[in-house]
Amino acid sequence: MVDSSTSIVPTRAKVARWTARILSALILLFWGFFIVAHLFGDWKEASRPLNARDYVGLITTGAWLAGLAVAWNWEFIGGLITLVAYVIAIAANPAVTIFVFIPITALLFLASWWMRRGPRDHIAQVGTSA
């Protein structure tokens, strides 16, 4: 007889991981298109001088894009980078909240990492002293 309680966590972890990977690929392709279009397109100078808030937005956007790419190999680190950069971006410019798929994807990577962790033997050993 197969114990269904042990097989459900890896299945949920796989669903979370692949959902996060698909979302992150779509996000990276979407933003990558605009970055490439800006670099090779017929662009002019900025419509106004950039201020500190603009620079924070550019840096955090680059950070969460890098975090999404890193999360393909290292789910925890990439998810954490993405989530922290997103929170900083919101603090600098609350209009960033329209990009709801960014934190959802980061949380899916973190959830997948959490579900894939090995046995939590160290937690059980904390209460026992030999």
C-alpha positions as CSV (number, residue, x, y, z in Angstrom):
1,M,0.0,0.0,0.0
2,V,1.3,3.4,-0.9
3,D,1.4,6.2,1.7
4,S,-0.1,9.2,0.0
5,S,1.1,11.6,2.6
6,T,4.7,11.2,1.5
7,S,4.1,11.6,-2.2
8,I,1.9,14.8,-2.0
9,V,4.7,17.1,-0.8
10,P,7.0,16.4,-3.8
11,T,4.1,16.8,-6.2
12,R,3.2,20.2,-4.7
13,A,6.8,21.2,-4.7
14,K,7.1,20.3,-8.4
15,V,3.9,22.3,-9.2
16,A,5.2,25.3,-7.3
17,R,8.6,25.1,-8.9
18,W,7.4,24.8,-12.5
19,T,4.7,27.4,-12.0
20,A,7.4,29.8,-10.7
21,R,9.7,28.9,-13.6
22,I,7.0,29.4,-16.2
23,L,6.0,32.8,-14.7
24,S,9.6,33.9,-14.3
25,A,10.4,32.9,-17.9
26,L,7.5,35.0,-19.1
27,I,8.5,37.9,-16.9
28,L,12.1,37.8,-18.0
29,L,11.1,37.6,-21.7
30,F,8.6,40.5,-21.3
31,W,11.2,42.8,-19.6
32,G,14.0,41.5,-21.8
33,F,12.1,42.6,-24.9
34,F,11.8,46.1,-23.6
35,I,15.4,46.2,-22.5
36,V,16.6,45.0,-25.9
37,A,14.2,47.4,-27.7
38,H,15.6,50.3,-25.6
39,L,19.2,49.4,-26.3
40,F,18.8,48.9,-30.0
41,G,15.9,51.1,-30.7
42,D,15.8,54.8,-31.7
43,W,15.8,56.2,-28.2
44,K,16.3,59.8,-27.2
45,E,17.3,61.4,-24.0
46,A,15.0,61.1,-21.0
47,S,12.0,63.3,-20.9
48,R,13.2,64.7,-17.6
49,P,16.2,64.4,-15.4
50,L,16.3,61.2,-13.3
51,N,15.9,61.6,-9.6
52,A,16.9,59.3,-6.7
53,R,13.5,57.5,-6.8
54,D,14.1,56.7,-10.5
55,Y,17.5,55.2,-9.8
56,V,16.1,53.1,-6.9
57,G,13.4,51.9,-9.3
58,L,16.0,51.0,-12.0
59,I,18.3,49.2,-9.5
60,T,15.5,47.3,-7.8
61,T,14.1,46.2,-11.2
62,G,17.5,44.9,-12.2
63,A,17.8,43.1,-8.8
64,W,14.4,41.4,-9.0
65,L,15.0,40.4,-12.6
66,A,18.4,38.9,-11.6
67,G,16.7,37.3,-8.6
68,L,14.2,35.6,-10.9
69,A,17.0,34.3,-13.1
70,V,19.0,33.1,-10.0
71,A,16.0,31.3,-8.6
72,W,16.1,28.8,-11.5
73,N,19.2,27.2,-9.8
74,W,19.0,28.5,-6.2
75,E,15.3,28.9,-5.3
76,F,15.8,30.3,-1.8
77,I,18.5,32.9,-2.7
78,G,16.7,34.0,-5.9
79,G,13.3,34.1,-4.3
80,L,14.7,36.2,-1.4
81,I,16.5,38.6,-3.7
82,T,13.4,39.1,-5.8
83,L,11.1,39.6,-2.8
84,V,13.5,42.1,-1.0
85,A,14.0,44.1,-4.2
86,Y,10.3,44.2,-4.8
87,V,9.6,45.5,-1.2
88,I,12.3,48.2,-1.6
89,A,10.8,49.2,-5.0
90,I,7.4,49.5,-3.4
91,A,8.9,51.7,-0.6
92,A,10.4,54.0,-3.2
93,N,7.4,54.0,-5.6
94,P,4.0,52.5,-4.5
95,A,2.9,52.3,-8.2
96,V,5.2,49.2,-8.5
97,T,2.4,47.2,-6.9
98,I,0.8,46.8,-10.3
99,F,3.5,44.1,-11.0
100,V,1.7,41.5,-8.9
101,F,3.3,38.5,-10.6
102,I,6.8,39.4,-9.3
103,P,6.1,38.7,-5.6
104,I,3.8,35.8,-6.5
105,T,6.6,34.2,-8.5
106,A,9.2,34.8,-5.7
107,L,6.8,33.3,-3.1
108,L,6.3,30.2,-5.3
109,F,10.1,29.7,-5.6
110,L,10.4,30.1,-1.8
111,A,7.4,27.7,-1.2
112,S,9.1,25.1,-3.5
113,W,12.4,25.5,-1.6
114,W,10.5,25.1,1.7
115,M,8.7,21.9,0.6
116,R,11.9,20.4,-0.9
117,R,14.0,20.8,2.2
118,G,15.2,17.6,3.8
119,P,13.9,16.1,7.0
120,R,13.7,18.5,9.9
121,D,15.6,16.3,12.3
122,H,17.5,19.3,13.8
123,I,14.2,20.7,15.1
124,A,13.4,17.4,16.9
125,Q,16.9,17.3,18.4
126,V,16.6,20.8,19.9
127,G,14.3,19.7,22.7
128,T,16.3,16.6,23.6
129,S,19.6,16.9,25.4
130,A,21.8,13.9,25.7
